[in-house]
Amino acid sequence: MDCIQRFDAVRSKAGHDSGRLYLVTDIRGGRAVLCDGKIRKLARPKVKNLKHIELVMKAALRPDAQETTDRYLRKLLAAVSRETN
């Protein structure tokens, strides 16, 4: 299993959101805090068990990148989706 870290792009493997792309904004006690900028915005992230997500791209967002906003997350995840398909 790949080590999922902050700023990685991941895909949900289980639940009603299965197949959806997210960006990991934090890791808390075996759970990932996920945002996508559309349904799960930065103000209201989703917390999901690490075993229910799979790594799509390492460090999709660099910590020194421009100010992170929901709009920027949507654009970033759209680009990741195009690259992985």
Secondary structure as UniProt FT lines:
FT   TURN            6..7
FT   STRAND          9..12
FT   TURN            16..19
FT   STRAND          21..28
FT   TURN            29..30
FT   STRAND          31..35
FT   TURN            42..43
FT   STRAND          46..49
FT   HELIX           50..52
FT   STRAND          53..57
FT   TURN            58..59
FT   TURN            63..64
FT   HELIX           70..84
//
